Amino acid sequence: MIQLIVLLKRCKITDFFCYAKNIHQKNKLFCIKINNLTIEPIKLKHFTLTSYGFRIDNFAYVTDLSELSEEAFQKLVGIEYLIIEALRKREHYSHINIAQAIDIAQRLNVKKAWFTHISHETTHERIIEIIDELKTKFNVKEKQIFPAWDGLELSI
């Protein structure tokens, strides 16, 4: 969400949440349009809760999910850049793990993916090692997949 707020500030939108509160009304999701920018909300399953990811052109921010529905996946088809949660190496009941995040990035065929919402259980360096191990295991070594870090800014 931090990266999205930074982007919106560049568009001179200072309070994203005043726009976000209107994306979901009567079981229908609405895109947010700001000048030439369209932000499409994507409904996610977060164990027993609902959360939302966002697609902006060829970029998506998807976190707080326990699985990615086919409907949500289809809304992400065609993106090139993905920020997605990858909690840890082992499974969790309400968050996807690193292997699941790699699988989603591979199926979407993104150019680059950054993993966020990573557990405090492991160091940044160890997360890089785990990502590399799993990329080799899943035969996607060429994919550009990285752990995100505090202060990361992306230009999209």
N, C-alpha and C positions, 0 to 999 in steps of 0.2 A: 504494500500500500504506500510505503514511503516514496518509491520511485514514481508511482502514479501521481501522488500529490506534487512532487517536484515538477513533473510534466505539466500538470494543471496550473501551477503557479507561473510557469513560463507562458501559459495562455492567458494570464491575468485572471485566473479563477482562484480566489483565495480561500473559499470555503467549499471544498468538494462535497462535503456531506450534505449541504443544502440541496445539491443536485441529486446525490445518490439516494436520498430518502424517497424520491418519486419513481425509482426504476421498477418497483414491484407494486402493482395495484390489481386487485381482483384476479390473481393468478396469471397475470400477463406481465411479461418483462418489457421495459421500454428502453430504447437506446437514449443516451444523453448526447446531445449535439451542442458543441461549443465552437462557434465560427465554422471552420471546415473540418473539425475534428469530431468523429463519431466514436463514442465509447459504448461498446455492446456488453451488457452484463451477461454472464454465463452462470446458470444455476448449478450449484455443486452439492453433492451429498457429503456431509461432514458427520459421519456416524448417524445419529438420530436427528441431527440439525441440518439446516440449510445454510449454505454460505454462497458467496458470489465471487467469481473471477471476472476478469475484464479483458476484452479484446479491443485493441486500437490498431486498425489497419493490419499490418503484418506482425504485430507484437501482441503477446498475451501475458497477463499476470494471473496465475492460478495457484491459490494456496488455501489451506484449511479444507482438505478433501480426504475422504477415506476410500473413494473410488471415483472414476470418471465415467459417467454414463455415456451411452452411444450418442445421445442428443447433444451433450456437452462436447464430446469429441468432434462431432460434425461441425459445430460452431467454430472449432479451432483449426479445422483443415485449411491449409494454405498459409498459415503463419510461418514466419521465418525465425522469429526470436521469441523465446519463452522463458519466463521466470515462473518456476514451479516449486512447490514445497518438496522436500526430501528429508523427512524427519531424522532417520537413522538407518543403519544397515538392517536391523531386524524389524519384523513386522510390528505394527501398532494398530489398535482397533479403530482409531479415529483419524489417522493420518497415513498418507502413502509413504513408503520407504524409498530408499535410494534406487533399488532395482526397479520398482514400479515407476519411478520418475524417469529413469533411463528408458524404460519400455515406451512410455508415453511420448517422450522426445523423439525416439526412433520411429514410432508409428506415424507421428506427425511430420517426420522428415525435416525438422527444423535445422537451420544453419548453425544456430548457437542456442544453448540453454544454460541458465543459471539456476542453481538450486538454492532455495531459501528455506526459512522455517526449520533450520537444522538444530537438532538437540544439542544441549550443552554437554552431553556424554562424551563427545569426541572433539579432538582439536581440528582446526582448519586443515592442517597438514595431513592428518589421518583421513579426513573426508576426501581430500584429493587422491590419496592412495586407494581408498575404497572405490571411488568413481572409476579410476583407471583399471582396477581389478575387474569390476563389473562390466566395463566397456569391452575388455578383452574377452570375458566370459560370454557376453552377448554378441561378440563379433561386430562391434560398432566402434572400434578403436579410432576411426577417422572422425567421429563426431566431436564437435567442440562443446563440451559440457564442463561447467565449472561451478564450484561453490561460490555463491554471492558473498559479499563482505560489507561491513558497515561503511557507508560513504560511497558505495558503488553508484555511479550515475551512467545511464545509457542514453544515447541519442538515437531516437527512432524517427 
